[in-house]
Amino acid sequence: MIFRDKRLLFFDTSGIESLHNVTLTMNPPLKRGACVHLEKEWEIDALRPSSIVRWDGEYRLYCRVKIGDTGALAFLTSSDGIEWTRPDLGVVEFAGSKRNNLVDMQGLSPDEICVFVDPTGPDEHRFKMILHRPFEGTFLMTSPDGLRFKRAPGLLLKHHTDNHMSAFWDEEAGCYRIYLRGGDRSRPVPPARGGRMVVLAETDDLFKPLPVRENPPDPWEHGMWRPDADGMPIRPLPPINRELPKVLAMDELDPPEADLYQAAAVHYCPGVYFAFPTLYFHYPSPPEGFINDGTLDLQFAASRGGVLWQRSFRGSYVRLDLPGGPCSKQMHMLMGVIPGERTLQQYHVGSERTHGQDRTPQNPKPHFQPQLGQPAVFRVEQRMDGFVSADSGYEGGRLVTAPFQIGAPQLRINIDTSASGEAHAALLDEKGWEIPGFGLEDSDRIQTNDTAHVLTWKRSADVSSLAGRPVRLLLKSRGAKLFAVYPEDPNPTGEAF
């Protein structure tokens, strides 16, 4: 969880009692460009950033890399989420030296990873990493410090899940939650027999197999036997269809050529979860096009409990670049959000190549050789709590929040009126009447762009007399964007996210 206070956010209407001439609007972040470039030999063939955690006063960005033909793990560090460096960990030897940022994972070569810090685990298992290997399944590794991981016995899941996972301990739900890729047989994207979706696994013990539905309807079959690189027979595992609940997927409002996966889900604050899944728009297959080809961008989803998700805003959260841009054809969001004083940092990978560019039946795996210096990770910057705002029309609007209790001596709001807008605030009692001394006539004019503006009435900000009492906030505004209300002092948890 990134924040512990009970802030009011407006990505849905559950925190709103009434509104007039006010519209809920999704706000895309600002693109800040590349923050990580390819610099090391082990990054050239397979740098695949995954997840961000906070540990010992700094942030770590874990990435899957490659040493020769073997997959490996590394991380970069940052104090602010803007500048990233490669620490000398002294753990894994490469080319005769341990002066590198490589992490020990017992020589395993996973397809995908997700690292998180478990606040409930014993010290020797403080770091947990969920890994996937396409012909083996999903399993767990743990570490006391995030530098040396050891594999736990057994498998979590014997299905082909592929792609980025989102995993964390959810203290509100009292369990671990893992968002994985599934294959939805009820909504295929031809010529495939299914479509991508996000499924949810929950457990209170990651040292045991994940609970799945027994004998589900319409299961996938194993793939065909095939030789591996050493000529040994291997058989792809079946994807997940109804073995786990579907929580994010396309519906009748979405284009039939598109599907959705890679949730990049985070537990944002009490009762609030955000996800930034990838939408994949599929192009025609051979002979008209390439194999498994198309473009991908980033969407926004929200939930009040982490199980039932809303996609109320169907536009792109992060749009593709202009032609020739480094992210003009593909994007995938990484798991993790880094909070600052007034902004939030998020990260994605991208490409100027489509998903299946140059893939043909004669050449199903064309080799594309990255070069040193190429951008590898991109940063986008969101206003603090700026994902969705309640926007009043230029001719004026009114919004009344649901009841809340004041838990601080001052009441702050996150608002942008710019120069041409303005607002006035009132606090209402249980019956909806203005509380004496806190009415619209008493309100000082609000004309600012501030993530933590202190409300005042007749130049007084003291609301301590209302502590513990249910109140509503009435905001009468013109041309304003209201992002959040803070009944309590907002502060980051400092935990992993």
Long-range contacts (C-beta under 8 A, 24 or more apart in sequence): 1-171, 1-172, 1-267, 1-268, 1-269, 1-270, 1-493, 1-495, 1-497, 2-266, 2-267, 2-268, 2-269, 2-337, 2-339, 2-492, 2-493, 2-495, 2-497, 3-268, 3-269, 3-339, 3-490, 3-491, 3-492, 3-493, 4-269, 4-270, 4-491, 4-493, 5-269, 5-270, 5-486, 5-487, 5-488, 5-489, 5-490, 5-491, 6-269, 6-270, 6-271, 6-404, 6-407, 6-487, 6-488, 7-269, 7-385, 7-484, 7-485, 7-486, 7-487, 7-488, 7-490, 8-401, 8-402, 8-404, 8-484, 8-485, 8-486, 8-487, 9-269, 9-272, 9-385, 9-387, 9-388, 9-483, 9-484, 10-388, 10-389, 10-390, 10-482, 10-483, 10-484, 11-272, 11-274, 11-302, 11-310, 11-312, 11-387, 11-388, 12-302, 12-304, 12-310, 12-312, 14-304, 14-402, 15-401, 15-402, 16-390, 16-399, 16-400, 16-401, 16-402, 17-400, 17-401, 17-402, 17-403, 17-472, 18-398, 18-399, 18-400, 19-390, 19-397, 19-398, 19-399, 19-400, 20-397, 20-398, 20-399, 21-392, 21-393, 21-395, 21-396, 21-397, 21-398, 22-390, 22-391, 22-392, 22-393, 22-397, 22-398, 22-399, 23-390, 23-391, 23-393, 24-312, 24-388, 24-389, 24-390, 24-391, 25-313, 25-388, 25-389, 25-390, 25-391, 25-481, 26-300, 26-313, 26-315, 26-317, 26-387, 26-388, 27-382, 27-383, 27-386, 27-387, 27-388, 27-389, 27-481, 28-316, 28-317, 28-318, 28-319, 29-317, 29-318, 29-344, 29-346, 29-380, 29-381, 29-382, 29-386, 30-380, 30-381, 30-382, 31-318, 31-378, 31-380, 32-378, 32-379, 32-380, 32-381, 33-375, 33-378, 33-379, 34-326, 34-375, 34-376, 34-377, 34-378, 34-379, 35-82, 35-83, 35-84, 35-347, 35-377, 35-378, 35-379, 36-61, 36-76, 36-84, 36-375, 36-376, 36-377, 37-373, 37-374, 37-375, 37-376, 38-370, 38-371, 38-372, 38-373, 38-374, 38-376, 39-86, 39-372, 39-373, 40-65, 40-74, 40-86, 40-100, 40-101, 41-94, 41-95, 42-66, 42-67, 42-72, 42-74, 42-94, 42-100, 42-102, 43-74, 43-376, 44-369, 44-370, 44-371, 44-372, 45-370, 46-71, 47-370, 47-376, 48-112, 48-349, 49-334, 49-347, 49-349, 49-376, 49-377, 50-112, 50-113, 50-114, 50-115, 50-164, 50-334, 50-335, 51-113, 51-114, 51-115, 51-116, 51-334, 51-335, 51-336, 52-334, 52-335, 52-336, 52-337, 52-338, 52-347, 52-497, 53-115, 53-116, 53-117, 53-127, 53-146, 53-336, 53-496, 53-497, 54-117, 54-494, 54-495, 54-496, 54-497, 55-117, 55-127, 55-146, 55-496, 59-338, 60-115, 60-146, 61-334, 61-336, 61-347, 61-377, 62-103, 62-113, 62-115, 62-129, 62-146, 64-110, 64-112, 64-113, 65-102, 67-94, 67-102, 69-229, 70-107, 70-109, 71-108, 71-109, 71-110, 71-111, 72-102, 72-103, 72-105, 72-109, 73-102, 73-103, 73-105, 73-113, 73-129, 73-149, 74-100, 74-101, 74-102, 74-103, 75-101, 75-103, 75-146, 76-101, 78-338, 80-338, 80-340, 81-338, 81-340, 81-345, 81-379, 82-345, 82-379, 84-377, 89-147, 91-147, 91-148, 103-146, 103-147, 103-148, 103-149, 104-147, 104-148, 104-149, 105-129, 105-141, 105-149, 106-141, 106-149, 106-150, 106-151, 108-133, 108-141, 108-151, 109-133, 111-162, 112-161, 112-162, 112-163, 112-164, 112-165, 113-165, 114-164, 114-165, 114-166, 114-167, 114-178, 114-335, 115-146, 116-167, 116-168, 116-169, 116-496, 117-146, 117-495, 117-496, 118-169, 119-169, 119-171, 119-495, 119-496, 120-169, 120-171, 128-167, 128-206, 130-156, 130-165, 130-167, 130-178, 132-161, 132-162, 132-165, 134-160, 134-162, 134-236, 134-237, 135-228, 135-234, 135-235, 135-236, 135-237, 136-237, 137-237, 138-165, 138-180, 138-210, 140-206, 140-207, 152-206, 152-207, 153-207, 154-207, 154-208, 154-209, 155-209, 156-201, 156-206, 156-209, 156-210, 157-201, 157-209, 157-210, 157-212, 157-240, 158-237, 159-237, 159-238, 159-239, 159-240, 159-243, 160-223, 160-236, 160-237, 160-238, 160-239, 161-239, 161-240, 163-261, 163-262, 164-262, 164-264, 164-332, 164-334, 164-335, 165-335, 166-263, 166-264, 166-265, 166-266, 166-275, 166-335, 168-266, 168-267, 168-496, 168-497, 170-267, 170-306, 172-267, 172-270, 172-271, 172-306, 173-202, 173-305, 173-306, 174-204, 175-202, 175-203, 175-204, 176-202, 176-203, 176-204, 176-206, 177-201, 177-202, 177-265, 177-306, 178-202, 178-203, 178-210, 179-247, 179-248, 179-263, 179-265, 179-275, 180-240, 180-244, 181-239, 181-240, 181-261, 181-262, 182-239, 182-240, 182-241, 182-244, 182-246, 183-220, 183-239, 183-240, 183-241, 184-241, 184-246, 184-249, 184-259, 185-218, 185-220, 185-241, 186-218, 187-249, 187-250, 187-259, 189-256, 189-257, 189-258, 189-259, 189-282, 191-285, 194-220, 194-239, 194-241, 195-249, 195-250, 195-259, 196-259, 196-260, 196-261, 196-280, 197-246, 197-248, 197-249, 197-250, 197-259, 197-260, 197-261, 198-246, 198-247, 198-248, 198-249, 198-260, 198-261, 198-262, 198-263, 198-275, 198-277, 199-240, 199-243, 199-244, 199-245, 199-246, 199-247, 200-244, 200-245, 200-247, 200-306, 200-307, 201-244, 210-244, 212-243, 212-244, 213-242, 213-243, 213-244, 216-241, 216-242, 216-243, 217-242, 218-242, 219-243, 245-307, 247-307, 247-308, 247-309, 248-275, 248-277, 248-301, 248-309, 248-311, 253-314, 254-279, 254-314, 255-281, 257-281, 257-282, 257-283, 257-294, 258-282, 260-299, 262-332, 262-333, 263-301, 264-332, 264-333, 264-334, 264-335, 265-306, 265-335, 266-335, 266-336, 266-337, 266-497, 267-306, 267-497, 268-337, 271-304, 271-305, 272-302, 272-303, 272-304, 273-302, 273-303, 273-304, 273-305, 273-306, 273-309, 274-300, 274-301, 274-302, 274-303, 274-337, 274-387, 275-300, 275-301, 275-302, 275-303, 275-309, 276-300, 276-301, 276-317, 276-318, 276-333, 276-346, 277-301, 277-333, 278-331, 278-332, 278-333, 279-316, 280-355, 283-354, 283-356, 286-360, 286-361, 289-356, 290-354, 290-356, 290-357, 290-358, 290-359, 290-360, 291-356, 291-359, 291-360, 291-361, 291-364, 292-355, 292-356, 292-359, 293-354, 293-355, 293-356, 293-357, 293-359, 294-354, 294-355, 294-356, 295-320, 295-329, 295-330, 295-354, 295-355, 296-329, 296-330, 296-331, 296-332, 296-355, 297-331, 298-331, 298-332, 298-333, 298-348, 300-387, 302-387, 302-388, 313-388, 318-348, 318-380, 321-350, 321-352, 324-352, 325-352, 326-350, 326-351, 326-352, 326-375, 326-378, 327-351, 327-352, 327-378, 328-352, 329-353, 329-354, 329-355, 329-357, 330-354, 330-355, 334-377, 336-497, 337-497, 339-384, 339-492, 340-384, 341-384, 341-451, 342-383, 342-384, 342-451, 343-381, 343-382, 343-383, 343-384, 344-381, 344-382, 344-383, 344-384, 344-386, 345-379, 345-380, 345-381, 345-382, 346-379, 346-380, 346-381, 346-382, 347-377, 347-378, 347-379, 347-380, 348-377, 348-378, 348-380, 349-376, 349-377, 349-378, 350-378, 383-414, 383-451, 383-483, 384-414, 384-451, 384-483, 384-484, 385-414, 385-451, 385-483, 385-484, 386-414, 386-483, 388-483, 389-416, 389-481, 389-482, 389-483, 390-481, 390-482, 390-483, 391-480, 391-481, 391-482, 392-421, 392-423, 392-475, 392-477, 392-478, 392-479, 392-480, 392-482, 393-478, 393-479, 394-420, 394-421, 394-478, 394-479, 395-478, 396-476, 396-477, 396-478, 397-476, 397-477, 397-478, 398-474, 398-475, 398-476, 398-477, 399-474, 399-475, 399-477, 399-482, 400-428, 400-432, 400-472, 400-473, 400-474, 400-475, 401-472, 401-473, 401-485, 402-472, 403-430, 403-470, 403-471, 403-472, 404-470, 404-471, 404-472, 404-473, 404-485, 404-487, 405-467, 405-468, 405-469, 405-470, 405-471, 405-487, 406-463, 406-466, 406-467, 406-468, 406-469, 406-471, 406-487, 407-467, 407-468, 407-487, 407-488, 407-489, 408-463, 408-486, 408-487, 408-488, 408-489, 409-461, 409-462, 409-463, 409-464, 409-467, 410-454, 410-455, 410-461, 410-462, 410-463, 411-454, 411-455, 411-461, 411-463, 411-473, 411-485, 411-486, 411-487, 412-452, 412-453, 412-454, 412-455, 412-485, 412-486, 412-490, 413-446, 413-453, 413-455, 413-473, 413-475, 413-482, 413-484, 413-485, 413-486, 414-450, 414-451, 414-452, 414-453, 414-482, 414-483, 414-484, 414-485, 414-486, 415-446, 415-448, 415-449, 415-450, 415-453, 415-480, 415-481, 415-482, 415-483, 416-448, 416-449, 416-450, 416-480, 416-481, 416-483, 417-446, 417-447, 417-448, 417-449, 417-477, 417-479, 417-480, 417-481, 418-449, 418-479, 419-447, 420-479, 421-447, 421-477, 421-478, 421-479, 421-480, 422-446, 422-447, 422-477, 422-478, 422-479, 422-480, 423-447, 423-475, 423-476, 423-477, 423-478, 423-480, 423-482, 424-475, 424-476, 424-477, 425-455, 425-457, 425-473, 425-474, 425-475, 425-476, 426-473, 426-474, 426-476, 427-463, 427-466, 427-471, 427-472, 427-473, 427-474, 428-471, 428-472, 428-473, 428-474, 429-471, 430-470, 432-472, 434-474, 435-466, 435-471, 438-463, 438-466, 440-474, 440-476, 446-477, 446-480, 451-483, 452-486, 452-490
